[in-house]
Amino acid sequence: MRNFLTAALALLLAAAPLSAQKKAETRLYQKTLSQPSLEAFDKFLKKYPSSVYATDILARKDTLLNISPYDEEQAARIARDLLPGGCEFRAVADRRKAVDRIYALCLNGEGLGLDQVRIVSFREKGGDWTQESVYDAPASDAEGMTRREFVDGTSVAAIRGTRFLFFHYLMYSADGVQQSYVAAAYAPQTDEFGCLSFRGKDIRGTGHVPPYNIAGRSDEALLSGMDRPWMRLLLKDIQDNPWLESVPENIWLTDAAIDWWLAQNPDALTSATHLKFNILQKESSLVEEFNAAKGRKTSSKYVAAMFDHRGYTVIVVQQKDDGNYVLAWAEPEAKDHYRDRLLNSIAFDDANTLALSYYHGNRSFKYRLNLASKNLRRN
């Protein structure tokens, strides 16, 4: 019996320090949570590096160091008071090493081009916010566009430990016919910025919501870095958007060629005496239609075909000396053959001159287009 009591007493004496240690550990843990700070967290981890509470303390320390207390709405309120009036922007809050910053991504501002996004950072110190930096980041191609605005929503996602702000904006041409939808992302932690665009024609009906429905193409084939996961997310964003309708490449090339011709020859139907032609890529559906057209006209230097395609009456000419195809003429297709002017036929007057015969009601007239000089005569 004495031996049993001796053994029991030894176990109790051995357990006493362990029990006391656990109670002290718990008391320090509770004290640390009641007054959280980096110093308190580090003190606990230094004293009890293998504690069952260590994982929780580490997570709380990371939150204090790197998790912003500001949501998107709060960040926007702070940035709005610091930015110039009328600035269109989206905001994201970021905390690194216990320093709070807010980043405003702006679509307008003094000296900012439509092919740039301005990133303005503000830093908090002592309860006050001050501007830290301004960076005009290269963004989507804006050729032919005159204005832009934010559309759809924003979101924040963590990819391999890096937070990205995803947002979207829409660019318009002056006449509103052309639109470009841009999906973009910015990572405050790494200062990475990138975007993908979907460019084409506005095909909305009246009262359409959202303010776009585009038939066109995206520019991912022209960009590098598509192996990065956040760029792939941008591409998926565009591919999954039901209001962005991808046009086959042959049609896309045709629409681009017709748009170019119309932009370069705005007075072709009224007063122009000289035209500009554009060489067609052989993948264009205009070349396909040319090769399938019946009634092609031939001279010693050219083969010409007239046909209706994509809402336009066009004349495509193949140059015999080099085999190139050019778009020589384009005008809106006549809807009413009795009331609208109608390009009825074409014929060669000589090796270079193509005669375009029109009917407009009871009146007939001709244009004569010299394919070599590109001069235009009317009679």
VEXDRENTOR-654341 format. One record per atom (N, C-alpha, C, CB): residue in one letter; x, y, z. Coordinates in steps of 0.1 Angstrom, whole numbers, plus 2048, in hexadecimal, padded with zeros to 3 digits. Each point is the difference from the previous one (the first is absolute). Glycine has a CB too. Example, Ala and Ser with C-alpha at 12.3 -4.5 7.8 and 13.67 -1.06 7.14 Angstrom:
2
a8847C784E;a7F780C800;a80980C800;a7ED7F480C;s80F8177ED;s80980B800;s7F880B808;s80C7FA7EA;
END
This chain:
379
m8087F4800;m7F880C800;m80980D800;m7EE7F380C;r81C80C7FD;r80980B800;r8078037F2;r8047FB819;n7FF7FA7E1;n8078027F2;n7F68077F6;n80E7EC805;f7E58107FC;f7F68057F7;f7FE80F803;f7F47EA7FF;l80B81A80E;l7FF80E803;l80C8097FC;l7F27F9813;t8198007EE;t80D8077FC;t7FF8037F1;t80D7F5813;a7EF8017E5;a7FF8017F2;a7F680B7FC;a8077E87FD;a7ED818809;a7F68097FD;a80480E803;a7EF7EF805;l818813807;l80580D803;l80A8057F6;l7FD7FB818;a80C7FC7E3;a80A8047F5;a7F98057F4;a8107EF809;l7E580A7F3;l7F98047F4;l7F980E801;l7FC7E87FB;l7FF81A811;l7F980D802;l80A80B800;l7EF7F580E;l81D8097F9;l80B80A7FF;l8058037F2;l8067F9817;a7FA7FC7E1;a8058027F2;a7F58077F8;a80E7EB801;a7E6813802;a7F58067F8;a7FE80F804;a7F57E97FD;a80E81A80F;a7FE80D805;a80680B7F8;a7FF7F7816;p80E8097E6;p80580A7F7;p7F98017F3;p8167FD80B;l7E67F77EF;l7FA8007F3;l7F2807801;l80C7EB7FA;s7ED812811;s7F3806801;s80180F802;s7F87EB80A;a8128197FE;a80280F802;a8048067F3;a8077FC817;q8017FE7E1;q8048057F3;q7F48027F7;q8167F5802;k7E18027FD;k7F48017F8;k7F780C804;k8017E77FC;k7FE81A811;k7F880B805;k80680E7FD;k7F87F1813;a8158107EE;a80780C7FD;a7FF8037F1;a8107FD813;e7F17F97E6;e7FF8017F1;e7F28057FC;e8117EE7FD;t7E580D809;t7F28047FD;t7FE80E805;t7F87E9802;r80D81B80A;r7FF80D804;r80680A7F7;r7FF7F8818;l80D8057E3;l8078097F7;l7F98017F3;l8167FA80B;y7E47FB7F0;y7F88007F4;y7F5809801;y8077E97FB;q7F1816810;q7F5808802;q80380F801;q7F57ED80C;k8178167FB;k80480D802;k8048067F2;k8087FB817;t7FF7FD7E1;t8048047F2;t7F48047F8;t8147F1801;l7E1807800;l7F48037F8;l7F980C805;l7FE7E87FB;s80381B812;s7F980C805;s80780D7FC;s7F87F2814;q81580D7EA;q80880C7FC;q8097FC7F4;q7FF80A818;p7FB7F37DC;p8077FB7F5;p80A80B7FA;p7ED7F07FB;s81F80C803;s80A8087F9;s80B7F77FB;s7FB81480F;l80D7F27E8;l80B7F87FB;l80A7FC80B;l7FE80B7EA;e8047FE81F;e8097FD80B;e7FA7F5809;e808817800;a7EB7E9803;a7FA7F6808;a8007F27F9;a7F181280A;f80C7EE7E9;f8017F37F9;f80E7FB800;f7ED8077F1;d81D80180C;d80E7FB800;d8047FB80E;d8058107ED;k7F67F781D;k8047FC80E;k7FB7F2802;k800818808;f7F37E67F4;f7FA7F2803;f8077F67F8;f7EA80B804;l8197F77EF;l8067F67F8;l80F7FD804;l7F18087ED;k815802818;k80E7FE805;k8007F780D;k8078177F6;k7EF7EB812;k7FF7F980D;k7FB7F27FE;k7FD81580C;y7F97EA7EA;y7FA7F37FE;y7FF7FC7F1;y7F2803815;p81A7FB7E5;p8007FE7F2;p7F97F37FB;p81680C800;s7E87EA809;s7FA7F47FC;s7F27FF806;s8167F57FF;s7E4816806;s7F3800806;s7F57FC7F7;s80881280F;v7ED7E87F7;v7F57FD7F8;v7F980D7FB;v7FD7EB80D;y8068207F9;y7FA80D7FC;y8098077F5;y7F6802817;a8157F87E6;a80A8077F7;a7FA8037F2;a8127F580C;t7E68017EF;t7FA8027F2;t7F680B800;t8037E87FC;d7F581980F;d7F780B801;d80780E801;d7EF7F080A;i81B8107FE;i80880C802;i8078057F3;i8037FA818;l8027FC7E1;l8068037F3;l7F68067F6;l8117EE804;a7E380C7FC;a7F68057F7;a7FB80E803;a7F87E97FD;r80781A810;r7FD80D805;r80B80A7FD;r7F17F6812;k81B8067EF;k80B8097FD;k8008037F1;k80E7F6813;d7EF8007E4;d8008037F2;d7F58097FD;d8097EA7FB;t7EB81580B;t7F58097FE;t80480E804;t7F07EE804;l816814807;l80580D805;l80A8067F6;l7FB7F9818;l80D7FF7E3;l80B8047F7;l7FB8037F2;l8107F380D;n7E78047ED;n7FD8007F2;n7F28007FC;n8147F47FE;i7E280D80B;i7F28007FC;i7FA80D803;i7FE7E8804;s7FD81F7F1;s7FB80E802;s7F3800807;s80C8077EB;p7F280281E;p7F3801807;p7F58077F8;p80D800815;y7F78057DF;y7F78087F8;y7FA7F77F4;y80D815806;d7E67EC7F9;d7FA7F97F4;d8008097F4;d7F27F280F;e80980A7E6;e8008087F4;e7F980D801;e8027EB7F3;e7F2814813;e7F880C802;e80780B809;e7EB7F27FD;q81B80980E;q808809808;q80C8067F9;q7F87F3814;a80F8057E4;a80B8047F9;a7FC80B7F6;a80B7EA803;a7EA8147F6;a7FB80A7F6;a7FC80D807;a7F87ED7F2;r80381281A;r7FC80D807;r80D808803;r7EB7F5809;i81F8047FC;i80C807803;i8078067F4;i8037F0813;a7FE8087E2;a8068047F4;a7F980C7F9;a8087E97FD;r7EA817804;r7F880A7FA;r80480E805;r7ED7F07FD;d816811810;d80380D807;d80E8047FC;d7F17FB813;l8177FC7E8;l80E8047FD;l8038027F1;l8067F3814;l7F18087E3;l8028027F2;l7F980C7FB;l8017E77FE;p80381E7F6;p7FA80C7FA;p7F17FD7FD;p8168077F6;g7E280380B;g7F27FF7FE;g7FD7FA7F2;g7FC813810;g7FA7E57EF;g7FB7FA7F4;g8097F57FB;g7F88167FA;c8117E580E;c8097F57FC;c7F87F3800;c81580C809;e7EB7EC7EC;e7F97F3800;e80B7F6804;e7EF8077EE;f80E7F181D;f80A7F7805;f7FA7F4807;f80F813803;r7F97E37FF;r7FD7F5809;r80B7FF80A;r7F37F37EE;a80A80981E;a80A80080B;a8027F2806;a7FA818805;v8127E5800;v8037F4807;v80980480C;v7FD7F17EB;a800809821;a80880280B;a80A7F5802;a7ED80C80B;d81F7F77FA;d80B7F7801;d80880380D;d8017FD7E7;r8027F8820;r80980280C;r80C7F77FF;r7EC80680E;r8207FF7F3;r80C7F9800;r80980480B;r7FE7FD7E8;k8067F9821;k80980380B;k7FA80B809;k8147F97F3;a7DE80680F;a7F9809809;a7FF80E7FB;a8077F2812;v7FC8107E1;v7FE80D7FA;v7F48007F6;v819805802;d7DD804800;d7F48007F8;d8028097F4;d7F27FB815;r80A8007E0;r8008087F3;r7F27FE7F9;r8197FE7FE;i7E380C7FB;i7F57FF7F7;i8048047F2;i7F0805813;y80D7F37E3;y8038027F2;y7F48037F9;y8137F0801;a7ED81C7F8;a7F58047F7;a8047FE7F2;a7F8811811;l8007E77E7;l8037FE7F2;l7F68097F8;l8077E7804;c7FF8237F5;c7F980B7FA;c7FF7FE7F1;c80780F813;l7ED7F57E7;l7FF8007F2;l80180E7FA;l7F17EC802;n81081E806;n80180E7FB;n809808809;n7EA7FF7F5;g81B80B806;g809809808;g8098087F7;g8007EF813;e80681B7F1;e8088097F8;e80C7F87F9;e7FA81480F;g8067ED7E4;g80B7FA7F8;g7FF7F17FF;g80E812807;l7E77E87FD;l7FE7F27FF;l7FA7FC7F3;l7FE7FE819;g8097F97DF;g7FB7FB7F4;g7F67F5801;g8158077F6;l7E27F7800;l7F77F5800;l8067F3800;l7F080F7F5;d81D7F0808;d8077F37FF;d8087FE80D;d8018027E7;q7FB806824;q8077FE80D;q7F680080B;q81480C7F7;v7F07EE814;v7F980080D;v80980680A;v7F27EC7FA;r80981E80D;r80880780B;r7FE7F980D;r7FE8167F3;i80D7E6813;i8007FA80D;i80580A80A;i8037E87F6;v7F581C814;v80480A80A;v7FF7F980D;v7F88137F3;s8147ED815;s8007F980D;s80080B80B;s80C7EC7F6;f7ED811815;f7FF80880B;f8047F880C;f7EE80E7F7;r81A7F8812;r8057F980C;r7FB80680D;r8157F97F3;e7E87FE816;e7FB80580D;e80B80180A;e7E97F67FC;k81881580B;k80A80280B;k7FB80980A;k8137FC7F0;g7EC7FF81C;g7FC80880B;g7F18047FF;g817808803;g7E17F07F6;g7F28047FE;g7FD8087F4;g7FE7FE818;d80C8077E1;d7FF8097F4;d8047F87F4;d80481580E;w7F57EF7E7;w8037F97F3;w80780A7F7;w7EC7F1802;t81F80B7F8;t8088097F7;t8037F87F3;t80A80D813;q7F77FB7E2;q8037FA7F3;q80F7FB800;q7EF80E7F4;e8137E6808;e80D7FA800;e8067FF7F2;e7F97F3814;s7FF8097E2;s8067FF7F2;s7F48007F6;s8137F2809;v7F18117EA;v7F78017F5;v8077F87F4;v7F5816808;y8047E17F2;y8067F87F5;y7F67FF7F5;y80F7F3810;d7F48117E4;d7F87FE7F5;d8037F37F8;d7FE81A7FE;a7FB7DC805;a8037F37FB;a7FB7FE7F1;a7FF7F7818;p8098037DF;p7FB7FD7F3;p7F47F7800;p8178047F7;a7DF7FF802;a7F47F7801;a7FC7FC7F2;a7F880C815;s7FB7F47E8;s7FB7FA7F3;s80280B7F5;s7F07F180C;d81280A7E8;d8018087F4;d7F38087FF;d80F7F07F4;a7F281D809;a7F4808800;a7FE8077F2;a802804819;e8057F77DD;e7FF8067F2;e7F18027FC;e8177F67FA;g7E5816802;g7F38027FB;g7F680280B;g8057F37ED;m7FF80C820;m7F780280B;m80180E805;m8017E8806;t7F381D800;t80080E805;t7FC80280E;t7FB8067E9;r8007F081D;r7FC80080E;r7FF7F2806;r7F48167FC;r80B7EA812;r7FE7F3806;r7FA80180E;r8147F87F4;e7E77FD811;e7F980080D;e8017F2806;e7F18137F9;f80E7ED815;f8007F3806;f7F37F97FE;f80F808811;v7F17EB7ED;v7F47F87FF;v8017F3808;v7FC8097E9;d7F97F181A;d8007F4808;d80580280E;d8027F27EA;g80180381D;g80580280D;g80F7FE802;g7EA7F8807;t81B809805;t80E7FD803;t8007F580A;t8078187FC;s8047E1805;s8027F5809;s80F7FF804;s7EC7F47F6;v816807816;v80E7FE805;v8027F1802;v80181680B;a8097E47EF;a8037F2801;a80F7FE803;a7ED7FB7F0;a8167FB818;a80E7FC804;a8047F57F7;a7FD807818;i80E7FB7E1;i8067F67F7;i80E7FD804;i7F18077ED;r8117ED818;r80D7FC806;r80680A80A;r8047F47EA;g7F381081F;g80380980A;g80180F7FD;g80C7ED808;t7F18167EB;t80180E7FC;t7F18057FD;t8187FD7F6;r7E580E810;r7F28067FE;r7FF8087F3;r7FD800819;f7F97FE7DF;f7FE8077F4;f7F2807800;f80F7F07F3;l7F181D809;l7F38067FE;l7FC7FF7F1;l805811813;f7F07E97EA;f7FB7FE7F3;f7F580A7FD;f8057E7800;f7FC8207F4;f7F680A7FD;f7FF8017F1;f80580D814;h7F17FA7E7;h7FC8017F2;h7FD80E7FC;h7F87E8800;y80B81B7F3;y7FC80D7FB;y7FD7FF7F1;y80E80C811;l7EA7FD7EA;l7FC8007F2;l80480D7F9;l7EC7F2807;m81A80C7ED;m80480C7F8;m7F68017F4;m8187FD807;y7E68107F5;y7F78027F4;y8078097F6;y7EC7FF810;s8117FE7E3;s8048097F5;s7F780C800;s8087ED7F3;a7FC81D806;a7F880D800;a7F27FE7FB;a81580C7FC;d7E97EB7FA;d7F27FE7FB;d7F97F5808;d8088077E9;g7FF7F2820;g7F97F6808;g8007F27FA;g7F381280A;v8117ED7E9;v7FF7F47F9;v80A7F5805;v7F880D7EC;q8147F8817;q80A7F7805;q80180180F;q80D8037EA;q7F57F181C;q80280080E;q80B7F6804;q7E7805804;s81F7FD807;s80B7F7805;s7FD7FD80F;s8118097EE;y7ED7EB815;y7FE7FC80E;y80D7FB806;y7E87F97FB;v81C80C810;v80D7FD806;v7FE7FA80D;v80B8137F4;a7FB7E180E;a8017F980D;a80E802805;a7EE7EF7FA;a814817812;a80D803806;a8027FB80E;a8008147F1;a80C7EB813;a8037FC80E;a80D807805;a7F57EA7FB;y80B819812;y80B807806;y8037F980D;y7FB8167F5;a8127E780E;a8047FA80D;a80980B807;a8007E87F6;p7FA81D815;p80880A808;p80D7FA806;p7EB80C805;q8157E87FF;q80B7FA806;q80D7FF7F7;q7F07F380E;t80D80B7E5;t80B7FE7F6;t80080B7F5;t7FF7E8805;d7F78217FB;d7FF80A7F6;d7FE7FB7F2;d80E80F80E;e7ED7E57F1;e7FD7FA7F3;e7F38067FB;e80C7EA806;f7F481A7ED;f7F48047FA;f7FF7FA7F2;f80081680D;g7F47E67EF;g7FE7FB7F2;g7F28007FC;g8137F1804;c7EA80E7F0;c7F28017FB;c7FF7F87F3;c7FD81680B;l7F77E67F2;l7FC7FA7F3;l7F48087FB;l8087E9806;s7F78197ED;s7F58087FA;s7F97F77F6;s80C816804;f7E77EE7FA;f7F87FA7F6;f7FA80B7F8;f7FA7EC80E;r80A8157E5;r7FD80C7F8;r7F77FC7F4;r81680A807;g7E07FF7F6;g7F87FD7F5;g7F480A7FF;g8067E8802;k7EF8137F7;k7F58097FE;k7F57FF80B;k8057FE7E7;d7F580D81C;d7F5801809;d7F47FA7F9;d80A81480D;i7F07E17F8;i7F47FA7F9;i7F580080A;i80F7F27F2;r7F1817818;r7F5801809;r7F28047F9;r811806812;g7E57F57F5;g7F38057FC;g7FC80C80A;g7F97E97F8;t7FC81D805;t7FC80B809;t7FE7FC80E;t7F580A7EC;g8107FE81D;g7FE7FE80E;g8087F4806;g7EA80A7FD;h8207F27FC;h8077F4804;h80880280D;h8027F97E8;v7FE7FD821;v80780080D;v8087F3800;v7EF80F80C;p81E7F27F6;p80980B803;p8028097F3;p80B7F3812;p7FD8187EF;p80180A7F5;p8097FB7F5;p7FD812811;y8047E17ED;y8087FB7F5;y7FB7F27FB;y81480D809;n7EE7F07EB;n7FE7F37FA;n8088007F3;n7E87FC80A;i8247FE7F7;i80A8037F6;i8037F37F7;i80A81180F;a7F67F17E4;a8047F57F7;a80E8037FC;a7E87FB7F8;g8227FD80C;g80E8047FC;g8097F5804;g7FB817803;r8117ED801;r80B7F6803;r80880580C;r8027F97E8;s8047FE820;s80880480B;s80F8007FB;s7F07F6811;d8188107F7;d80E8037FC;d80A7F6806;d7FA8187FC;e8017DD80A;e80A7F7807;e80B7FA7F7;e7ED7FB810;a8108047E3;a80A7FA7F7;a80C80A7FE;a7EE7F37F4;l81081A80F;l80A80A7FE;l80880280D;l7F280B7EF;l80A7EF81C;l80780380D;l8097F5804;l7EC80E806;s81E7F5802;s8087F7807;s7FB7FE80E;s8148067F2;g7F17F1816;g7FD7FE80E;g7F37F9802;g80C814804;m7EE7E57F1;m7F47F9802;m8017F3808;m7F980A7EB;d8137F3819;d8027F4808;d7FE80480F;d8107F67EF;r7EF816814;r7FE80480E;r7F27FE804;r8128117FF;p7EB7E980D;p7F37FC804;p7F680C800;p80A7EE80D;w7FA81E7F8;w7F780B800;w7FC8057F2;w809806817;m8007F97E0;m7FD8037F2;m7F67F67FA;m81780B7FD;r7EB7E9807;r7F67F67FB;r7F2802806;r8137EF7FE;l7ED81680E;l7F3804806;l7F980B7F8;l8087F9817;l8008117E5;l7FB80B7F8;l7FA7FB7F3;l81180F80A;l7F77E77EF;l7FB7FA7F4;l7F37F9802;l8187FE7F8;k7E77FA813;k7F47F9803;k7F480A802;k80E7ED80A;d7F581E7FD;d7F680A802;d7FA8057F3;d80C807815;i7FD7FB7E1;i7FB8057F3;i7F97F47F9;i8138117FF;q7F27E3801;q7FA7F57F9;q7F27FD805;q8177F77FB;d7E780A813;d7F47FC806;d7F580C800;d80D7F180E;n7F781A7ED;n7F780C7FF;n7F67FE7F5;n81180F80A;p7E27EF7F8;p7F67FE7F5;p7FE80C7F7;p7F57EF80F;w81081D7F5;w7FE80B7F8;w80C8047F7;w7F0808812;l8197EF7EE;l80C8017F7;l8007F47F6;l80D80D812;e7EF7F67E2;e7FD7F67F6;e80C7FF7F6;e7E7803803;s8207F27FE;s80D7FF7F8;s7FC7FE7F1;s80C7F6814;v7FB8127E4;v7FE7FF7F1;v80B7F87FA;v7F4816800;p8097E07F7;p80A7F97F9;p80B8097FA;p7F07ED7FC;e81C80E803;e80B8097FB;e7FE8057F2;e80F7F380F;n7EB8057E8;n7FE8057F3;n7F680B7FF;n8057E97F8;i7F1817810;i7F680B801;i80680C807;i7ED7EF800;w81B80E80A;w80780B808;w8098087F6;w7FF7F3815;l8088067E3;l8098077F6;l7F88087F6;l8117EE803;t7E480D7F9;t7F78077F7;t7FB80D806;t7FA7EA7F5;d800814817;d7FA80C807;d80B80B802;d7EF7F180B;a81D80B7F9;a80B809802;a8048077F3;a8087F2813;a7F88077E1;a8038067F3;a7F680A7FC;a80C7EB7FA;i7E7811808;i7F58097FC;i80080D808;i7F37EC7F8;d80F812815;d80080C809;d80C8097FC;d7F67F2813;w8158087EA;w80C8087FC;w7FD8087F4;w80F7EF80A;w7EB80A7EC;w7FD8077F3;w7F680B802;w8047EB7F4;l7F2813814;l7F680B802;l80680B808;l7EE7EF800;a81B80F809;a80680A808;a8098097F7;a7FF7F2815;q8088077E1;q80A8077F8;q7F98077F4;q8117EF806;n7E380D7F7;n7F98067F4;n7F2805804;n80D7F17F1;p7F2818819;p7F3804805;p7F78077F5;p80A802817;d7FC8047DF;d7F88077F6;d7FF7F97F3;d80881580A;a7FA7DE7F6;a8007F87F4;a7F38017F8;a8107F080B;l7E58117FC;l7F28007FA;l7FC80E7FC;l7FA7EC80D;t80E81E7F7;t7FB80E7FD;t80A8087F8;t7F47FF816;s8188037EF;s80880A7FA;s80F7FC7FD;s7F181180A;a8137E37FB;a80E7FC7FF;a8047FE7F2;a7FE7F5816;t80E8107E7;t8067FE7F2;t80C7F6801;t7F88177F9;h80C7E5813;h80B7F7801;h7FD7F680C;h8118117F6;l7F27E3808;l7FD7F680A;l80D7F9806;l7E97FC7F5;k8157FE816;k80B7F7806;k7FB7F2800;k80981380E;f8007E47EE;f7FD7F2800;f8087F980B;f7FB8007E7;n8007F481D;n8087F880A;n8017F27FA;n7F880E814;i8147EC7EE;i8027F37FC;i7FA7F680A;i8168077F4;l7E37EF806;l7F97F7809;l8087F4803;l7EB8077F6;q8147F4817;q8077F4803;q7F87F47FA;q80880A816;k7FF7EC7E5;k7F97F57F9;k7F77F8808;k8147FF7F2;e7ED80281C;e7F77F9808;e7F2808802;e8147F780C;s7EB8157EE;s7F4808802;s7F57F97F8;s80D815802;s7E77EC803;s7F47FB7F9;s7FD8077F4;s7F77F9815;l80E8147E9;l7FF8077F3;l8077F97F5;l7FE81580D;v80D7E57F6;v8087F87F6;v7F87F37FD;v81680A808;e7E57F0802;e7F87F47FE;e7F48037F6;e8067F7817;e7F38147EC;e7F48047F8;e8058047F2;e7F4808815;f8177FE7EA;f8058047F3;f8027F37F7;f80B81580A;n7FC7E27FC;n8037F37F8;n7F47F87FD;n81680080B;a7DF8027FD;a7F37F97FD;a7F78087F7;a8037F4816;a8008197E8;a7F68097F9;a7FF7FC7F1;a806812810;k7ED7F07EC;k7FD7FE7F2;k80080E7F9;k7F37EB805;g8108157EE;g80080C7F8;g80B809803;g7E87FE800;r8247FD803;r80C808802;r8048077F3;r8087F1813;k7FD81B7EE;k8048087F4;k80F800800;k7EB80E801;t81B7F17F2;t80E7FF7FE;t80580A7F6;t7FF7E7806;s80D81E7FE;s8088087F6;s80E7FA7FF;s7F2816805;s8167F07F4;s80E7FB7FE;s80880180E;s7FF8067E7;k7FC802822;k80880380C;k7F87FB80D;k80B8137F4;y7E87EC80B;y7F87FE80C;y7F57F67FE;y806817807;v7F57E3804;v7F47F8800;v7F880680B;v80A7EB7F8;a7E9819806;a7F8807809;a7F37F8802;a80A8177FA;a7F17EA813;a7F37FA803;a7F8809809;a80A7E97FE;m7E9818800;m7F7808808;m7F77F6807;m8028157F1;f7FC7ED81C;f7F67F7807;f7FC80780E;f80A7EB7F5;d7EB810810;d7FC80580D;d8057F780B;d7EB8097F6;h81A7FD815;h8077F880A;h80080880D;h80E7F37EF;r7ED80781C;r80180680D;r7F980E801;r8157F4804;g7E080D7F4;g7F880D800;g80580A7F7;g7FB7FB817;y80F8027E1;y80680A7F6;y8017FA7F2;y80D80A813;t7F27FF7E3;t8037FD7F3;t80E8037FD;t7E88047F8;v8207F2805;v80F8027FF;v8057FD7F2;v8027FB818;i80980B7E4;i8077FC7F4;i80E7FB804;i7F38107F1;v8107E480D;v80E7FA803;v8077FE7F2;v7F87F5816;v81480F7EA;v8088007F4;v80D7F8802;v7F78167F8;q80C7E07FF;q80D7F9801;q8098067F6;q7F57EB808;q8178197FC;q80A8057F7;q8087F57FA;q80281580E;k7FE7EA7E5;k8067F57F9;k80F7FF802;k7EE8017EF;d81980B812;d80E800800;d8067FA80D;d7FF8147F2;d7FA7EE819;d8057FA80D;d7F77F7807;d80D815802;g7E67E97F9;g7F77F7806;g7F980580C;g80E7EF7F7;n7F581E80D;n7FA80580C;n7F18047FE;n816809807;y7E27F6803;y7F2804800;y7FF80D807;y7F87E8800;v8008217FB;v7FE80D806;v7F1803801;v8168097F8;l7E67FE813;l7F2805801;l80080D7F9;l7FC7F3816;a7FD80E7DF;a80080D7F8;a7F4808803;a80D7F47EE;w7E8806817;w7F4808802;w7F87F980B;w8008087E8;a7F9800820;a7F67FB80A;a7F680A803;a8127F280A;e7E180B7F5;e7F5809804;e7F57F7806;e8068117EE;p7F27F581B;p7F57F9806;p7F77F97F5;p801810814;e7FC7E47EF;e7F77F97F7;e7F28067FF;e80D7EB805;a7EE8177EF;a7F38067FE;a7F57F7806;a80880B7EB;k7F07FB81D;k7F57F8807;k7F38007F7;k809807817;d7F58047E3;d7F48017F7;d8058037F2;d7F1808813;h80E7EF7E4;h8068027F2;h7F880A7F8;h8087E8801;y7EC81C804;y7F980A7F8;y80280E805;y7EF7EE7FC;r815813811;r80280D806;r80E804802;r7EA7FE80B;d81E7F87F9;d80F802803;d8088007F3;d7FD7F6817;r80E8117E9;r8097FF7F5;r8067F2800;r806819801;l7FB7E17F3;l8047F27FF;l80B7FF7F6;l7E97F9805;l822802800;l80C7FC7F7;l7FC7F47F9;l81180B810;n7EC7F67E4;n7FA7F57F8;n80A7F77F9;n7EC80F7FD;s81E7F77FE;s80A7F87F8;s80D8077FF;s7ED7F57F3;i81D803809;i80E8067FD;i8057FB7F3;i805802818;a8048057E1;a8067FC7F3;a80C8087FE;a7E97FA7F6;f821800803;f80C8077FD;f7FF8087F3;f80D7EE80B;d7F681F7F6;d8018097F4;d80D7FE7F9;d7F181180B;d81A7ED7FD;d80D7FD7FA;d8087F880A;d8008157F2;a80D7E980C;a8087F7809;a7FF80480F;a80F7FB7EC;n7F0813816;n80180580E;n7F3805805;n8178067FB;t7DF7FE7FD;t7F5807804;t7F47F7801;t8088147F5;l7F27EC817;l7F47F8803;l7F480A801;l80E7EE80D;a7E880F7EC;a7F3808800;a7F67FA809;a8048077E9;l7F7801821;l7F67FB809;l7F28067FC;l8127FF813;s7E57F97EA;s7F38047FB;s7F580080B;s8067F87E9;y7F4814819;y7F680180A;y7F28037FB;y81280980F;y7E47F27F9;y7F28057FE;y7FB80680D;y7FC7ED7EF;h7FD81E810;h7FA80780B;h7F28047FC;h81780780A;g7DF7F17F9;g7F38027FB;g8007FF7F1;g7FB80F813;n8017FB7E6;n7FF8007F1;n80D8067FA;n7E8802801;r822801807;r80C8077FB;r80B7F5800;r7F9817809;s8107EA7ED;s80C7F8800;s80C8097FE;s7F37EC7F6;f81880F80F;f80D8087FF;f80B7F6803;f7F5816807;k8187EF7F6;k80B7F8801;k80C807808;k7FA7F57EB;y80E80381C;y80D805805;y80A7F87F8;y7F7805818;r8148027E6;r80C7F97FA;r80C801809;r7F78057E9;l80E7EF81A;l80B7FF80A;l80C7FA7F9;l7F07FD813;n81B80B7ED;n80C7FC7FA;n8087F880B;n8018147F0;l8007DF80E;l8067F780A;l80F802802;l7EF7F07FB;a8188167FB;a80E803801;a80380D808;a8037F47EA;s7F6816812;s80280D806;s7F780280D;s80780A7E9;k7EE7EE817;k7F680180B;k7F880D7FF;k80E7F280F;n7F28147E5;n7F780C7FE;n7F27FC7FD;n81480D7F8;l7E37FC80C;l7F17FD7FE;l7FA80B7F9;l8007F2815;r7F880B7E0;r7F98097F8;r7F17FD801;r8138047F0;r7E4806810;r7F27FE801;r7F98067F3;r80180081A;n7F57F97E1;n7F98067F5;n7F27F97FF;n8158067F3;
END
